[in-house]
Amino acid sequence: MKRVVITGASGFIGGYVVEALLEAGYHVLGIDNFSKYGPVSHSYDSHPNYQFLEGDCCDVNFMVNTLDGANHLIAGAAMIGGIPYFHTYAYDLLATNERIIASTCDAAIKAFQSGSLEKVTYMSSSMVFESTNRWPSVEGDELAVPPPASSYGFQKLAVEYFARSAHLQHQIPYTILRPFNCVGIGERRALGDVEVKSGNVTLAMSHVVPDLVQKVLKGQNPLRILGDGQQVRCYTYGGDLARGIVLSLDHSGALNEDFNLSTATPTTVIELAELIWKKVHGSESELEVEFEDPFTYDVQKRIPSVEKAERVLGFTATTPLTVVLDEVIPWVREAIADGTI
């Protein structure tokens, strides 16, 4: 049984990944410092092949100790949030995430040189394509188009440089994975939230799907939408992303390669809002909207090429957005009742 260490294990995507790892038969050590949400419980916490350690990934010695005997490291820890988060924590996102990835790589270098570590899987982001002017975004475009304008996107591009540089100098095998617009359950209001108002609703500092769902569930009408509603995203189910991440771990074709992990189906924000509205209010109730000024880093179009992941890994994100919403809407409804979103 191979041993996987995953940092950021209690995060939104991390929860899906840990569950998928356990189902695939890995022994998993999850690392998190609870800095975003505080302590979070999961259904797999008592799983016999799961161990959790609370700790700071910026502590190199701590990271070296956790990697003892590990075959894989999934470097997922980071400060992360939605568009309001990019503005509120512009400096912290850059500084903290640089410290996290540098410490993680320092520890991985030591573990690789002295232990059983086979590979580091780096969690990047679709935001490395933030400034692109061509679609779909193909692996390699991140080095050809202008660099990201946001500190978060710029730092995620730096993560990819860390991966390739550690391989170039220290021969550490790597895989770089770029999730696109993960949607699912588990996002909630962060401990460091500031109030961001959209009409009569205070936004969770997360992403467009849970924010639109909570607006509709709280009865906002007309529905307030940031920007003109024509922003294009490819909303990808967290369970699909986790499956792709786990698939890449021991896949020979993933060695020292990078992949976009995403659905290929683009959806505008208006289309998303209409889907949510109809699921909550039914088809007989007509959606009315009002548009608000967008945030600076609200990218207008984000569409990936998924050809490489399909061809090399055999990975396809198969869960339709309408099915994802059937899971997300009840979860947000319960979170509103509990006061966590």
Buried (B, 14 or more C-beta within 10 A) or exposed (E): EBBBBBBBBBBBBBBBBBBBBBEBEBBBBBBBBEBBBEEBEBEBEEBEBBBBBEBBBBBBEBBBEBBBEBBBBBBBBBBBBBBBBBBBBBEEBBBBBBBBBBBBBBBBBBBBEEBBBBBBBBBBBBBBBBBBEEBBBBBEBBEEBEEBBBBBBBBBBBBBEBBBBBBEEEEBBBBBBBBBBBBBBBBBBBEBBEEBEBBEBBBBBBBBBBBBBBBBBBEBBEBBBBBEBEBBBBBBBBBBBBBBBBBBBBBEEBBBBBBBBBBBBBBBBBBBBBBBBBBBBEEEEEBEBEEEEBBEBBBEBBBBBBEBBBEBBEBBBEBEBEEBBEBBBEBBBEBBEEEEB
